[in-house]
């Protein structure tokens, strides 16, 4: 079974641990139905999804990058993040680690159609979150104008009776000690170890690590500056540190960080096929790696993590895949199928929706409410009628909220919108890394590396990721510019339902 982890979260005080338990139950059922073995569970309670400052979420990300599991199961897409850009950034980060994200209640499938619907859902999540936050933001801006606490408190402060910042005399000495030691050049890891040994927690109650001090040295509240969005008030907070100590600690930390980065000669390298490239011999995932040739040159490969036998140069594999995907995207018949598939999925979501039933109930409620109002207008009045009217008004509000939530499950797209979206893939520059990655993320299901060829699979609806049977169709078709690994011989193009298989010869 494939190792997987569950991530759950709730954000509002109106929710509780039962919300987490419900999410875990749904995620466990999904895992059981899809051959996933849950090896870890991460849950953030009363934590917003509008940012990534969530302890369990970050712990899950670190475990994923340590290859402790291959899949993350979440209840819905808005549990990972409500911010569209942040959701895509973490999806890409997990993808680079060879980890894919699935959703128990939003199973659109690992296909071009499914990813289009998921992106639409993420956009709606962000719109809903931002719309809901507007009222809260107005209150927070008023707090800021009066220098009141907004959000979490940094170490060394507490909320005073008037809602403003007040120095916490029990923890402020720890802040002064940390900045003094940083300014003196003491290593961050050594300071963190000492604080943990003395059982001194961070502001969030966690343990210290060598990265814990960057946010502290960037926080001007310690020198009395109140900052919230575009509101900045010098002296708006009682200062714990002098400007001289604050600047000395920050400058020393920045110089140390810059020196470490300068020592890293090799830049981070993006392996675009991570999580989608497999060894055809043993079925194991292949990971990006590098090596140095006899002449001292650096070479980059995908190598099997299982048997270790299969390997292929990174640029060879990615060029072959990108050219194959472009050939498919340029085909008008394929585009027609994509548009049809998206609209079919929208129709299925509409059919499964409770929207019609909820709308009918809302209509009945409004009719009953109107009848009571007419009775009151004609002079009929009683406590029972008033109570019934209040009950109907409450039901109307609840049904309105349920209908709005149900509508968010069905992205409002037309065939023209879908066609325009997919036609954009025809306009990219083939050597642009961002365009290449977008093609791979959107259309590719999997690549299976054989000694002499690659099997590239892509589809528009749910299917299997297992290597497909090869179907020979005679002589191949040459795609791309001649010569080198840009020349591809398509030996196989099998179509089963909406699943395509393309077998591409490897350069000698």
C-alpha positions in Angstrom: 0.0 0.0 0.0 1.1 3.6 -0.7 2.2 5.5 2.5 0.0 8.6 3.1 -0.6 11.3 5.7 -3.8 13.1 6.6 -3.9 16.9 7.1 -7.0 18.4 8.9 -7.8 21.9 10.1 -10.6 24.1 11.5 -10.4 27.8 11.9 -13.4 29.2 13.7 -14.3 29.3 17.4 -17.7 28.1 16.3 -16.1 24.8 15.3 -14.4 22.3 17.6 -12.5 19.0 17.7 -15.6 17.3 16.3 -14.8 19.1 13.0 -11.3 17.5 13.1 -12.8 14.1 13.8 -15.2 14.3 11.0 -12.4 15.3 8.6 -10.3 12.4 9.8 -13.2 9.9 9.4 -13.7 11.0 5.8 -10.0 11.0 4.9 -9.5 7.5 6.4 -12.4 6.2 4.4 -11.0 7.7 1.2 -7.6 6.2 2.0 -9.0 2.8 2.6 -10.9 3.0 -0.7 -7.9 4.0 -2.7 -5.2 1.7 -1.3 -3.5 4.2 0.9 -1.9 3.4 4.2 -2.1 6.3 6.7 1.3 6.6 8.5 0.9 10.0 10.0 -1.9 12.5 11.0 -1.5 16.3 11.3 -4.3 18.5 12.7 -4.3 22.3 13.3 -7.1 23.4 15.6 -8.5 27.0 15.5 -5.9 28.0 12.8 -6.9 30.1 9.8 -6.1 28.8 6.2 -5.3 32.3 5.0 -1.7 31.9 5.8 0.8 29.1 6.3 1.8 29.9 9.9 0.3 26.6 11.1 2.6 24.3 13.2 1.1 21.0 12.2 0.9 22.1 8.5 4.6 23.0 8.5 5.5 19.8 10.3 3.6 17.9 7.5 5.5 19.8 4.8 8.9 19.0 6.4 7.9 15.3 6.7 6.8 15.2 3.1 10.2 16.7 2.0 11.9 14.0 4.1 10.0 11.4 1.9 8.1 9.9 4.9 5.0 9.4 2.7 3.9 9.8 -0.9 0.4 11.2 -0.6 -1.4 13.9 1.5 -5.1 13.4 2.0 -7.2 16.4 3.0 -10.9 16.8 3.6 -11.3 19.6 1.0 -9.0 22.0 -0.9 -9.8 24.8 1.5 -8.2 22.9 4.4 -4.7 23.2 2.7 -5.1 27.0 2.1 -7.7 29.6 1.3 -5.2 31.7 -0.6 -5.0 30.6 -4.3 -1.3 31.5 -4.8 -0.3 29.9 -1.5 -2.2 26.7 -2.3 -0.5 26.5 -5.7 3.0 27.2 -4.2 2.6 24.4 -1.6 1.1 22.0 -4.2 4.3 22.7 -6.3 6.5 22.3 -3.3 5.0 18.9 -2.4 5.1 17.9 -6.0 8.9 18.6 -6.1 9.2 16.3 -3.0 7.3 13.5 -5.0 4.2 13.9 -2.9 0.7 14.4 -4.4 -2.3 16.0 -2.6 -5.8 14.4 -2.9 -9.1 15.6 -1.4 -11.7 13.2 0.2 -14.7 15.3 -0.7 -13.5 16.9 -3.9 -12.3 14.0 -5.9 -12.0 15.6 -9.4 -9.2 13.2 -10.5 -5.6 13.6 -11.4 -6.4 14.7 -14.9 -6.5 17.9 -17.0 -10.2 18.2 -16.4 -9.9 17.5 -12.7 -7.1 20.0 -12.3 -9.1 22.7 -14.1 -12.1 22.1 -11.8 -9.8 22.1 -8.7 -8.2 25.4 -9.8 -11.7 26.8 -10.1 -12.6 25.5 -6.7 -9.5 27.1 -5.2 -10.4 30.4 -6.7 -13.9 30.2 -5.2 -12.3 29.3 -1.8 -10.2 32.4 -1.9 -13.1 34.6 -3.0 -15.3 33.3 -0.2 -12.5 33.8 2.3 -11.7 37.3 1.2 -15.4 38.3 1.1 -16.0 36.9 4.6 -12.9 38.7 5.9 -13.9 42.2 4.8 -16.1 42.8 7.9 -13.4 41.4 10.2 -10.8 43.7 8.5 -12.8 46.8 9.2 -12.7 46.0 12.9 -9.0 45.2 12.8 -8.2 48.5 11.1 -10.1 50.4 13.8 -8.1 48.5 16.4 -4.9 49.4 14.6 -5.7 53.2 14.6 -5.9 52.9 18.4 -2.7 50.7 18.7 -4.7 47.7 20.0 -3.6 44.1 19.6 -4.5 42.5 16.3 -3.7 38.8 16.0 -1.1 36.8 17.9 1.3 38.4 20.4 5.1 38.1 20.1 7.2 36.7 22.9 7.6 39.4 25.6 4.2 41.0 25.3 0.7 40.4 26.7 -2.7 42.0 26.0 -3.5 44.8 28.5 -7.0 45.5 30.0 -7.5 48.2 27.3 -6.6 45.7 24.5 -3.3 47.4 23.9 0.2 45.9 24.1 1.7 45.5 27.5 5.2 44.2 28.4 5.1 40.8 30.0 7.8 41.1 32.6 8.1 37.3 32.9 9.2 36.8 29.3 10.6 40.2 28.2 14.0 39.3 29.8 14.2 36.2 27.5 13.7 38.5 24.5 16.6 40.8 25.7 18.8 37.7 26.3 18.2 36.3 22.8 19.0 39.6 21.0 22.1 40.1 23.1 23.4 36.7 22.3 22.6 37.1 18.6 24.3 40.5 18.5 27.4 38.8 20.0 27.5 36.3 17.1 26.5 33.2 19.1 25.2 30.5 16.7 21.4 30.2 16.4 21.5 26.4 17.0 23.4 26.9 20.2 21.0 29.5 21.5 18.0 27.3 20.5 19.5 24.2 22.3 20.1 26.2 25.5 16.5 27.6 25.5 15.0 24.2 25.0 17.3 22.7 27.7 15.9 25.3 30.1 12.3 24.5 29.0 11.6 28.0 27.7 8.9 27.8 25.0 8.5 30.0 22.0 5.6 32.5 21.7 3.4 29.7 20.3 4.4 27.2 23.0 6.7 25.2 20.7 10.4 24.4 20.8 13.2 26.6 19.4 15.2 25.7 16.3 17.9 27.6 14.4 15.3 29.2 12.2 13.2 30.6 15.1 15.0 33.9 15.3 14.5 35.4 11.9 10.9 36.5 12.5 12.0 38.0 15.9 14.8 40.1 14.3 12.3 41.4 11.7 9.7 42.4 14.3 9.9 46.1 15.0 7.3 45.9 17.7 10.3 45.1 20.0 11.5 48.7 19.5 8.0 50.2 20.0 6.7 50.4 16.4 3.1 49.5 15.8 2.6 48.2 12.3 -0.6 46.8 10.8 -1.0 46.9 7.0 -0.4 50.6 6.0 -0.8 51.9 9.5 2.6 52.5 11.1 2.9 54.3 14.5 6.3 55.0 16.0 6.0 54.6 19.8 2.6 53.0 19.6 3.9 50.0 21.7 6.1 49.9 24.8 9.6 49.0 23.7 11.4 46.0 25.1 14.7 46.7 23.2 16.8 49.6 22.3 17.2 50.4 18.6 21.0 49.8 18.9 20.6 46.2 20.2 17.8 45.4 17.8 19.8 46.6 14.7 23.0 44.8 15.9 21.3 41.5 16.3 19.4 41.8 13.0 22.6 42.8 11.1 24.6 40.0 12.6 21.9 37.4 11.7 21.6 38.7 8.1 25.4 38.6 7.6 25.5 35.0 8.8 22.6 34.0 6.6 24.2 35.7 3.5 27.5 33.8 4.1 25.7 30.5 4.3 23.9 31.2 1.0 27.1 32.2 -0.7 28.7 28.9 0.2 25.9 27.1 -1.6 27.5 26.9 -5.1 24.8 24.8 -6.7 21.4 26.6 -7.1 18.1 24.9 -6.3 17.2 22.9 -9.4 13.6 22.2 -10.4 13.0 18.6 -11.5 9.7 19.1 -13.3 8.8 15.4 -13.6 9.1 14.7 -9.8 6.2 12.6 -8.6 5.2 11.6 -12.2 8.2 9.6 -13.5 8.6 5.9 -12.7 10.9 3.0 -13.4 9.1 0.6 -15.8 11.2 -2.2 -14.4 10.2 -2.2 -10.8 7.5 0.5 -10.7 9.3 2.7 -8.2 9.3 6.5 -8.4 12.4 8.1 -9.9 14.0 11.1 -8.2 16.2 14.0 -9.4 19.9 13.7 -8.6 23.2 15.0 -9.9 26.7 13.8 -10.6 30.1 15.1 -11.7 31.7 13.9 -14.9 35.4 13.1 -15.3 36.0 16.6 -16.8 34.3 18.2 -13.7 31.1 19.0 -15.4 27.8 18.7 -13.6 25.1 16.3 -14.9 21.5 16.0 -13.8 19.5 12.8 -13.9 16.3 11.0 -12.9 17.2 7.8 -11.1 15.1 4.9 -9.8 14.6 5.0 -6.0 13.8 1.3 -5.9 16.1 -1.0 -8.0 18.5 1.9 -8.8 18.9 0.5 -12.4 16.9 3.0 -14.4 18.2 6.5 -15.1 17.8 9.1 -17.7 19.2 12.6 -18.2 16.9 15.3 -16.9 16.9 17.4 -20.0 16.3 14.4 -22.3 13.3 13.2 -20.3 11.7 16.6 -19.9 12.2 17.6 -23.6 10.6 14.3 -24.8 7.6 14.8 -22.5 7.1 18.4 -23.3 7.2 17.8 -27.0 4.8 14.9 -26.7 2.3 17.0 -24.7 2.6 20.0 -27.1 1.7 17.6 -29.9 -1.5 16.6 -28.1 -2.5 20.1 -27.1 -2.1 21.4 -30.7 -4.7 18.8 -31.9 -8.1 20.4 -32.4 -9.9 17.1 -31.8 -8.2 16.7 -28.4 -9.2 20.3 -27.5 -12.9 19.4 -28.3 -12.6 16.4 -26.0 -11.2 18.5 -23.2 -14.0 21.0 -23.4 -16.6 18.2 -23.5 -15.0 16.5 -20.5 -15.1 19.6 -18.4 -18.8 20.3 -19.2 -19.6 16.6 -18.4 -17.9 16.9 -15.1 -19.8 20.1 -14.3 -23.1 18.3 -15.2 -22.2 15.4 -12.9 -21.5 17.8 -10.0 -24.8 19.5 -10.7 -26.6 16.2 -10.7 -25.0 15.2 -7.4 -25.8 18.6 -5.8 -28.6 19.3 -3.4 -29.1 22.7 -5.0 -32.5 22.0 -6.5 -33.9 20.5 -3.2 -32.5 23.5 -1.2 -33.9 26.0 -3.7 -37.3 24.3 -3.4 -37.2 24.5 0.4 -36.2 28.1 0.2 -39.2 28.9 -2.1 -41.6 27.1 0.3 -40.1 29.0 3.3 -40.6 32.3 1.6 -44.1 31.5 0.5 -45.0 30.6 4.1 -43.3 33.8 5.4 -45.3 35.8 2.9 -48.6 34.2 4.0 -47.9 35.1 7.6 -47.0 38.7 6.6 -50.3 39.0 4.8 -52.2 37.7 7.8 -50.5 40.3 10.1 -51.3 43.0 7.6 -55.0 42.1 7.7 -55.0 42.5 11.5 -54.5 38.9 12.6 -51.9 38.8 15.3 -50.7 36.4 17.9 -47.6 35.3 19.7 -47.7 32.0 17.8 -47.6 33.8 14.5 -44.7 36.0 15.6 -42.8 32.9 16.8 -43.5 31.2 13.5 -42.3 34.3 11.5 -39.1 34.3 13.5 -38.6 30.6 12.9 -39.1 31.1 9.1 -36.7 34.0 8.9 -34.1 31.9 10.6 -34.7 29.0 8.2 -34.5 31.4 5.3 -31.1 32.7 6.4 -29.8 29.1 6.9 -31.1 27.9 3.6 -29.5 30.9 1.9 -26.1 30.0 3.4 -26.5 26.4 2.4 -27.4 27.3 -1.2 -24.4 29.6 -1.4 -22.2 26.8 -0.1 -23.7 24.3 -2.6 -23.1 26.7 -5.5 -19.5 27.0 -4.6 -19.1 23.3 -5.3 -20.1 23.8 -8.9 -17.7 26.2 -10.8 -19.6 28.5 -13.1 -17.9 27.8 -16.4 -19.0 27.8 -20.0 -17.6 25.9 -22.9 -16.2 29.2 -24.2 -14.3 29.8 -21.0 -12.9 26.3 -20.9 -11.8 26.5 -24.6 -10.1 29.8 -24.0 -8.3 28.3 -20.9 -6.9 25.3 -22.8 -6.1 27.3 -25.9 -3.6 29.3 -23.9 -1.4 26.2 -23.8 -0.8 26.5 -27.5 0.9 30.0 -27.1 3.8 29.2 -24.8 7.5 29.3 -25.7 8.8 25.7 -25.6 12.0 26.7 -23.9 10.3 28.7 -21.1 10.6 26.7 -17.8 7.3 28.1 -16.5 5.5 27.1 -19.6 7.1 23.6 -19.6 6.1 23.1 -16.0 2.6 24.2 -16.6 2.2 21.7 -19.5 3.5 18.9 -17.3 1.4 19.8 -14.2 -1.8 20.1 -16.2 -1.7 17.2 -18.7 0.7 14.6 -17.7 -0.4 11.5 -15.6 2.8 9.5 -15.6 6.1 8.6 -17.4 7.5 5.1 -17.4 11.2 4.8 -18.3 12.3 1.7 -20.3 15.8 1.1 -21.5 15.0 2.2 -25.0 11.8 4.2 -24.8 9.4 6.1 -22.5 5.7 5.4 -22.1 3.9 8.8 -21.6 0.3 8.6 -20.3 -2.1 11.5 -20.2 -5.9 11.5 -19.8 -9.0 13.6 -19.2 -10.8 11.5 -16.6 -9.9 9.1 -13.8 -7.9 6.1 -14.8 -5.0 3.9 -13.6 -1.4 5.0 -13.3 -0.1 1.5 -14.1 2.1 1.1 -17.2 -0.3 0.5 -20.2 -0.1 -2.3 -22.7 1.8 -1.2 -25.8 -0.1 -1.2 -29.1 2.1 -1.1 -32.2 0.7 1.1 -35.0 3.4 0.7 -37.6 5.9 3.4 -38.5 6.1 6.4 -36.2 5.6 10.1 -36.7 8.4 12.6 -36.3 7.5 15.6 -34.1 9.8 18.6 -33.2 12.9 19.9 -34.8 15.2 17.2 -36.3 18.4 16.0 -34.6 19.4 15.2 -31.0 16.8 14.4 -28.4 14.3 16.9 -29.9 13.5 14.2 -32.5 10.8 11.9 -31.2 9.5 8.7 -32.8 5.9 8.1 -31.7 5.7 4.3 -31.9 2.4 3.9 -30.1 -0.7 6.0 -29.7 -3.3 3.9 -28.0 -6.7 5.4 -27.0 -8.7 3.6 -24.4 -11.8 5.7 -23.5 -10.1 9.0 -22.9 -6.8 7.7 -21.8 -3.9 8.2 -24.2 -0.6 6.4 -24.3 2.4 7.6 -26.3 5.5 5.6 -26.5 8.6 7.7 -27.4 12.0 6.4 -28.3 15.0 7.5 -26.2 18.1 8.9 -27.9 21.0 6.6 -28.2 
